[in-house]
């Protein structure tokens, strides 16, 4: 099974986000992420939070109450709890929003899980994100744009094929981002390879 973690950031396009949900997902709702449950038609499998932004629900669903003062955000705690329960495939929704600090911390979860060999994507109203490296990944032409962003150091041997802007064995550093807003050639599937290091892949609908 896959673990879906629902945060409290705003979701505007519920239809789009619901398209990612599978019937057998294990879902963890984090604090004010509970506001999305009805519109996403998801029954929580587990609820976690310090409940500083949402009233603690009166429910039989398993609930872990966290202290308000802690190192981990509710979302990070949820990821670690899911890890303990044996999940290695993750979808994060409701984690990209107006709070840039929370958004960046949630994006860092992609790297946290990537380093552990787990699969994880973040989906929001406009895009999906994942960390890529050491294997070929594909982007189909249903996405309007895609970008490769280096927030990790140095990435070498970056190759892009079947896109408007191609790369061959390139180097992308965190100081200079130039692989932004690329386009898949219509009727084809873009191929992305990173031989050394890793990049944040953002695919935009």
Rosetta blueprint (number, residue, H / E / L):
1 X L
2 X L
3 X E
4 X E
5 X E
6 X E
7 X L
8 X L
9 X L
10 X L
11 X L
12 X L
13 X L
14 X H
15 X H
16 X H
17 X H
18 X H
19 X L
20 X L
21 X L
22 X L
23 X L
24 X L
25 X L
26 X E
27 X E
28 X E
29 X E
30 X E
31 X H
32 X H
33 X H
34 X H
35 X H
36 X H
37 X H
38 X H
39 X H
40 X H
41 X L
42 X L
43 X L
44 X L
45 X L
46 X E
47 X E
48 X E
49 X E
50 X L
51 X L
52 X L
53 X L
54 X L
55 X L
56 X L
57 X L
58 X L
59 X L
60 X L
61 X L
62 X L
63 X E
64 X E
65 X E
66 X L
67 X L
68 X L
69 X L
70 X L
71 X L
72 X L
73 X L
74 X H
75 X H
76 X H
77 X H
78 X H
79 X H
80 X H
81 X H
82 X H
83 X H
84 X H
85 X L
86 X L
87 X L
88 X L
89 X E
90 X E
91 X E
92 X E
93 X E
94 X L
95 X L
96 X L
97 X L
98 X L
99 X L
100 X H
101 X H
102 X H
103 X H
104 X H
105 X H
106 X H
107 X H
108 X H
109 X H
110 X H
111 X H
112 X H
113 X H
114 X H
115 X L
116 X L
117 X L
118 X L
119 X E
120 X E
121 X E
122 X E
123 X E
124 X L
125 X L
126 X L
127 X E
128 X E
129 X E
130 X E
131 X E
132 X E
133 X L
134 X L
135 X L
136 X L
137 X E
138 X E
139 X E
140 X E
141 X L
142 X L
143 X L
144 X L
145 X E
146 X E
147 X E
148 X E
149 X E
150 X L
151 X L
152 X L
153 X L
154 X E
155 X E
156 X E
157 X E
158 X E
159 X E
160 X E
161 X E
162 X L
163 X E
164 X L
165 X L
166 X L
167 X E
168 X E
169 X E
170 X E
171 X E
172 X E
173 X E
174 X L
175 X L
176 X E
177 X L
178 X L
179 X L
180 X L
181 X L
182 X E
183 X L
184 X E
185 X L
186 X L
187 X L
188 X L
189 X E
190 X E
191 X E
192 X E
193 X E
194 X E
195 X E
196 X E
197 X L
198 X L
199 X E
200 X E
201 X E
202 X E
203 X E
204 X E
205 X L
